[in-house]
Amino acid sequence: MQQKTMIYFNPKSGSGESQKIADKVETILKNRGLPVYQLKTSTKDEALKKIAIEAPNID
């Protein structure tokens, strides 16, 4: 099974620019045949918790 690549970011940072960048990166990776998903977080603590849960499923 091919593992997924995670793009983790705060969608509110950079006046919303981070979401646009994440979308572009996701498109590029998917066009290269890589399974990708976005992990959106709003705080450092939330990010660390989500990453700890998701880590076994990503490259």
N, C-alpha and C positions, 0 to 999 in steps of 0.2 A: 504494500500500500504506500502510495506516495504521500508524504506529509505535506501539510500546508505551510505557506509562508505567511507570517502575521505582520501586518502593518499596524503599529500601535501609535496612537497620537491623541491629542486633545483637540476635538473639532472646533472648539471655540478660540483656540490660540491663533494669533496672527490675524485677527479680525475675520476668521473663517477661511483664511488662505490655506491653513493646514489640511482642511477637508478637500480642497481642490487639488492640492499636491498629492494627497493620499489616493484620490481617485485616479490621477494620472499615473502614479506608480503602479496601482493595481491593474490598470488597463495594460500597461507595458508588460508587466509580469504575466498576466493572463494570455496576452498575445504570444508569449514565448512558451505557452503550454504549462505554466506553473499554477497550481491551485493556491489561491490567495484569499485572505479575508482581513477585514479591518477590525481592530479592537480599539474602540473609542473609550476614552477615559477623561474625567474632568479633574482628578486630583492624583497626586503621587501615590497616596495610600491605595486608592482604588486601582491604579495601574499595577502596582506591585501584587495586589491580591489576584487580579485577573490574569496577570502573566504567570503567576505561580500555578494557577489552575490550568491554564492553556499550554504551558511549556511542553508537556509530554506529546502534544499533537502538532508541534511546529518544528521547522528546521532552524 
